[in-house]
Amino acid sequence: MSDSGAKELPFHALPKMWVYLYPYLKRSDLSVEHVRQFLQTPAPQRGKKTLYMHIPFCDTICTFCPFVRSTNYQDKLQPYVDALIKELKLIASTPRIQGVALDAIFVGGGTPSVLSAEQIHMIGETVHSHFKLKNGFEWTFEVEAKSATEDKLKAMHEQGVNRISFGVQTFDPKFRKMFNLTASHDEIKRTRELAGKYFKGFNMDLLYQLPGQTWEEIQADLQHALELNTTSIDAYPLDYTITSKGFLQSIKNERIPKPPNAYEKVAQQEAVTQFLVEHGYKQEFIYTFIRQDAEHKRFMFGETLYGHYEDECIGAGLSAFSYQAGMVYRNFDTVENYLRAVEENGLSVEIVNDYHAREKGLIYFPKRMSIDLDDIDRHELDARYYELLDQFEAKGLIKREGNRLLLTREGQPWYMNMMIEMLPERTREVHDRISSQLNERADFTFDDELIVFT
């Protein structure tokens, strides 16, 4: 797409931020005791059930990373694992979790591969002895090339992990230095080779829309990614609002080039999608591409996280979120508070919301790119949602195919605009406040043509 203005745009601006999980969480008067009581109630039998575990420690800090993490963890790691296991056992003992079998598990971070092989076995044995797992379950472990040694990957395999994900982000030395990405190309190659030895699924994360990045540089990264031949690639645009303050200041002070403008972002997203599809990858979600000849062709944890009201994820570990049908909550986000809360309560819940997000599947539809009409109709949602869908269809952003709604290629650059348009009023207010706060912190704003620095 050019910036000539010849083609009328379906929206006048790209969103100010694109990374969020739904429903939003805000502080309330509810406490950990409300969660404890909620976990005594049965889970809906419909929908997928997943477990998320957070390992918040890293060897180095990447400047783009928005997740809760810290270095200098050596003395904290074993106490943290002990607390995580205690929390897992309590969660598994509740009637809500005893009544279901897990479809998927995801261990994220931070950098979970900082765990030792022994600690990986400890966590795995806890899961197998206290949780029910469905036949064909998916278990993903995030790893980083420097710490993904064979003894650790072998331990993961022995505990039933069948999918890993590792973040390369970029192969370009210039950008790797910019983002403090310190793994060598040999370490990345070794991780890929070990992944093929031990797992049926191995995903690679790739970032684009980097400061001053040209299409030729993006294409070179994509070509390197193809050569690694992972079973899937998550190709994400960089969300500048959640990068480190120092990184943003460097952009403002012109030590780093400005981000691409909105027209360039749309063009790059379209080009990345076309490149991967033309080279044998099927677009599963808006940023997830799975190799068509891969043995493992799903990402079940993503199907749950971006799924429907009854698709539930329960979190364990520092800052972990839980998205349950009827309640959303988040654990404490410092190691000290997390350890203390688990020691005192067995759970480490800090923020709790009581909310039935029956519209969740529809909110996430543009990101998942398809939805069954029956999954919309059975929740008897407000007529406003159907009016919005009609508007999106009239603009060519979505289309009907049998009993399904599909996101069109023309609609893909605007998927987040559609998600935001469909947010309920109470949630839209939270979204707008968070977006405003992030942009004040970032010290720049987005409009429909470019990023304007204040």
VOFITOR-31850 format. One line per field, with one value per residue (C-alpha): residue number from 1; x, z negated, y. Coordinates in steps of 0.25 Angstrom, whole numbers. Example, Ala and Ser with C-alpha at 12.3 -4.5 7.8 and 13.67 -1.06 7.14 Angstrom:
<sites>
k = (1:2)
east = (49:55)
up = (-31:-29)
north = (-18:-4)
</sites>
This chain:
<sites>
k = (1:2:3:4:5:6:7:8:9:10:11:12:13:14:15:16:17:18:19:20:21:22:23:24:25:26:27:28:29:30:31:32:33:34:35:36:37:38:39:40:41:42:43:44:45:46:47:48:49:50:51:52:53:54:55:56:57:58:59:60:61:62:63:64:65:66:67:68:69:70:71:72:73:74:75:76:77:78:79:80:81:82:83:84:85:86:87:88:89:90:91:92:93:94:95:96:97:98:99:100:101:102:103:104:105:106:107:108:109:110:111:112:113:114:115:116:117:118:119:120:121:122:123:124:125:126:127:128:129:130:131:132:133:134:135:136:137:138:139:140:141:142:143:144:145:146:147:148:149:150:151:152:153:154:155:156:157:158:159:160:161:162:163:164:165:166:167:168:169:170:171:172:173:174:175:176:177:178:179:180:181:182:183:184:185:186:187:188:189:190:191:192:193:194:195:196:197:198:199:200:201:202:203:204:205:206:207:208:209:210:211:212:213:214:215:216:217:218:219:220:221:222:223:224:225:226:227:228:229:230:231:232:233:234:235:236:237:238:239:240:241:242:243:244:245:246:247:248:249:250:251:252:253:254:255:256:257:258:259:260:261:262:263:264:265:266:267:268:269:270:271:272:273:274:275:276:277:278:279:280:281:282:283:284:285:286:287:288:289:290:291:292:293:294:295:296:297:298:299:300:301:302:303:304:305:306:307:308:309:310:311:312:313:314:315:316:317:318:319:320:321:322:323:324:325:326:327:328:329:330:331:332:333:334:335:336:337:338:339:340:341:342:343:344:345:346:347:348:349:350:351:352:353:354:355:356:357:358:359:360:361:362:363:364:365:366:367:368:369:370:371:372:373:374:375:376:377:378:379:380:381:382:383:384:385:386:387:388:389:390:391:392:393:394:395:396:397:398:399:400:401:402:403:404:405:406:407:408:409:410:411:412:413:414:415:416:417:418:419:420:421:422:423:424:425:426:427:428:429:430:431:432:433:434:435:436:437:438:439:440:441:442:443:444:445:446:447:448:449:450:451:452:453:454)
east = (0:5:3:-3:-17:-23:-30:-39:-35:-45:-39:-32:-21:-14:-16:-6:-3:-6:-1:-12:-20:-35:-42:-34:-31:-33:-31:-44:-48:-47:-37:-29:-41:-51:-41:-40:-56:-57:-47:-57:-67:-67:-61:-70:-68:-68:-55:-40:-33:-19:-8:2:15:24:39:43:58:68:82:81:70:66:62:49:43:30:29:33:47:60:75:84:75:84:80:66:64:62:53:45:43:40:29:24:22:15:5:3:0:-11:-17:-17:-24:-36:-50:-49:-36:-38:-51:-43:-32:-22:-21:-8:3:12:24:28:37:46:55:50:63:71:65:74:71:68:58:51:49:43:33:30:28:19:10:9:6:-5:-11:-19:-14:-22:-17:-10:-7:2:13:22:35:41:56:67:79:90:84:77:87:84:83:71:64:66:59:48:46:46:35:26:29:27:28:38:39:51:53:63:56:66:78:84:96:92:79:83:93:82:73:84:82:94:92:102:98:104:96:83:87:90:76:69:77:74:59:58:64:55:42:31:28:38:35:43:40:44:42:40:36:49:55:60:59:57:49:62:67:53:54:68:63:52:61:70:57:54:67:65:53:45:31:25:29:23:26:22:23:30:21:29:20:25:40:50:50:64:61:50:59:69:59:54:68:71:82:73:65:50:40:33:20:7:7:20:15:3:12:22:12:5:19:23:10:11:26:23:11:18:29:20:15:0:-5:-11:-13:-10:5:6:11:12:19:9:18:20:17:11:1:-6:-3:-14:-9:-12:-25:-29:-23:-29:-41:-56:-62:-61:-46:-39:-25:-20:-7:4:17:20:11:4:-10:-22:-34:-46:-60:-65:-52:-39:-27:-12:-2:8:19:31:39:39:23:21:29:23:9:11:17:5:-7:-2:-7:-1:-12:-12:-22:-36:-48:-61:-66:-73:-66:-76:-71:-57:-57:-63:-53:-41:-48:-39:-26:-30:-36:-48:-60:-72:-85:-91:-80:-85:-100:-100:-96:-107:-98:-103:-108:-97:-87:-95:-96:-81:-79:-88:-80:-67:-73:-77:-63:-57:-50:-57:-65:-75:-72:-83:-85:-72:-67:-53:-43:-39:-25:-30:-35:-22:-15:-27:-29:-26:-35:-46:-43:-43:-56:-63:-58:-70:-71:-65:-53:-51:-49:-38:-32:-31:-26:-14:-11:-11:-1:8:9:12:23:28:27:22:8:3:-6:-11:1:13:19:20:30:25)
up = (0:3:-4:8:2:15:7:-4:-17:-26:-38:-40:-49:-53:-68:-78:-84:-79:-90:-100:-105:-108:-117:-123:-138:-147:-162:-170:-185:-182:-189:-188:-196:-185:-175:-186:-186:-171:-169:-177:-166:-154:-141:-128:-121:-107:-103:-104:-117:-119:-129:-128:-137:-137:-139:-141:-140:-129:-126:-119:-117:-102:-100:-93:-103:-111:-120:-135:-136:-144:-144:-156:-159:-163:-178:-175:-165:-174:-184:-173:-167:-181:-182:-168:-171:-184:-176:-165:-175:-182:-168:-164:-177:-175:-169:-157:-152:-157:-148:-135:-127:-121:-106:-106:-115:-113:-121:-117:-123:-124:-120:-125:-120:-131:-139:-141:-136:-150:-152:-139:-144:-157:-150:-140:-151:-159:-146:-143:-158:-161:-147:-137:-123:-111:-100:-90:-99:-95:-104:-100:-107:-103:-102:-99:-90:-100:-111:-103:-105:-101:-116:-118:-105:-108:-121:-115:-105:-116:-124:-112:-106:-91:-86:-88:-84:-83:-80:-70:-67:-56:-49:-46:-54:-54:-60:-69:-76:-77:-84:-93:-86:-90:-85:-74:-61:-65:-77:-69:-59:-71:-77:-64:-62:-76:-75:-63:-71:-83:-79:-68:-68:-69:-67:-64:-68:-58:-59:-48:-47:-54:-54:-40:-35:-20:-13:-8:-22:-26:-14:-18:-32:-26:-17:-29:-36:-24:-25:-40:-35:-48:-48:-51:-51:-59:-51:-60:-57:-69:-78:-82:-93:-102:-99:-110:-114:-110:-96:-94:-98:-88:-77:-82:-83:-69:-73:-67:-54:-55:-54:-41:-38:-38:-23:-23:-34:-26:-14:-22:-29:-16:-10:-21:-21:-6:-7:-17:-10:3:-4:-9:-22:-25:-33:-46:-54:-49:-53:-54:-41:-42:-31:-23:-23:-38:-47:-58:-51:-63:-74:-84:-95:-86:-82:-96:-100:-88:-89:-94:-107:-112:-107:-120:-124:-139:-142:-152:-156:-157:-149:-143:-138:-139:-129:-135:-130:-141:-147:-143:-152:-153:-162:-169:-160:-169:-173:-188:-188:-180:-190:-202:-197:-193:-206:-214:-205:-195:-184:-180:-174:-175:-165:-163:-154:-154:-140:-130:-116:-107:-96:-97:-85:-76:-81:-77:-64:-56:-62:-60:-46:-47:-55:-54:-54:-64:-74:-73:-74:-86:-95:-91:-90:-89:-75:-74:-71:-59:-54:-55:-47:-36:-35:-35:-24:-16:-16:-11:-24:-27:-18:-21:-16:-19:-34:-37:-37:-31:-32:-18:-13:-12:-26:-33:-34:-42:-51:-64:-60:-59:-72:-79:-72:-78:-92:-102:-107:-121:-115:-104:-115:-122:-108:-105:-118:-117:-103:-107:-119:-110:-99:-110:-115:-101:-98:-84:-77:-65:-54:-41:-33:-43:-57:-62:-73:-83)
north = (0:14:27:33:34:28:16:19:13:5:12:25:21:8:5:11:-2:-17:-26:-29:-41:-41:-38:-27:-27:-15:-14:-18:-21:-36:-44:-58:-63:-61:-69:-80:-81:-80:-92:-100:-99:-108:-103:-103:-116:-109:-103:-106:-105:-101:-98:-87:-86:-74:-74:-60:-61:-57:-57:-44:-34:-31:-17:-20:-30:-26:-38:-39:-44:-41:-45:-49:-60:-71:-70:-69:-80:-92:-85:-80:-94:-99:-89:-91:-106:-103:-94:-105:-115:-106:-102:-117:-121:-112:-117:-108:-114:-128:-129:-126:-131:-122:-120:-112:-106:-94:-91:-76:-65:-59:-71:-84:-91:-85:-96:-108:-122:-126:-114:-118:-132:-127:-118:-129:-139:-130:-128:-143:-147:-136:-132:-140:-139:-142:-152:-143:-132:-121:-116:-104:-100:-86:-87:-77:-82:-79:-88:-98:-109:-124:-129:-119:-122:-137:-134:-127:-138:-149:-141:-141:-127:-128:-114:-103:-88:-80:-65:-62:-49:-45:-50:-37:-33:-18:-21:-32:-22:-12:-21:-28:-41:-49:-63:-67:-72:-85:-86:-83:-94:-104:-101:-104:-117:-122:-118:-127:-138:-137:-130:-131:-116:-105:-91:-79:-64:-53:-38:-28:-13:-10:4:8:-7:-8:-19:-25:-27:-33:-42:-46:-50:-58:-65:-69:-73:-83:-89:-92:-100:-99:-105:-91:-77:-66:-53:-41:-26:-19:-12:1:5:-7:-6:-1:13:15:9:19:30:26:27:41:46:41:31:20:22:25:13:11:20:14:12:5:-4:-9:-11:-19:-28:-31:-34:-43:-51:-53:-57:-68:-73:-74:-82:-93:-88:-87:-75:-81:-68:-54:-55:-70:-78:-93:-101:-109:-122:-121:-133:-124:-114:-107:-98:-102:-93:-81:-87:-86:-73:-66:-75:-75:-72:-87:-88:-86:-84:-85:-78:-82:-74:-59:-50:-61:-58:-68:-66:-74:-74:-64:-60:-53:-51:-49:-53:-44:-38:-38:-50:-46:-44:-56:-65:-59:-61:-75:-78:-72:-76:-86:-77:-63:-55:-40:-35:-42:-38:-45:-45:-54:-50:-57:-49:-53:-62:-51:-41:-50:-54:-45:-50:-64:-61:-70:-73:-82:-74:-84:-80:-66:-69:-78:-67:-58:-45:-31:-27:-17:-28:-33:-18:-17:-30:-25:-13:-21:-29:-17:-12:-25:-28:-41:-51:-62:-76:-86:-85:-78:-64:-62:-50:-46:-43:-28:-29:-34:-20:-16:-28:-20:-8:-18:-25:-11:-7:-19:-17:-15:0:-4:-11:0:10:1:-1:14:17:7:11:26:23:14:25:36:27:25:40:38:36:29:34:29:33:33:33:48:50:60)
</sites>
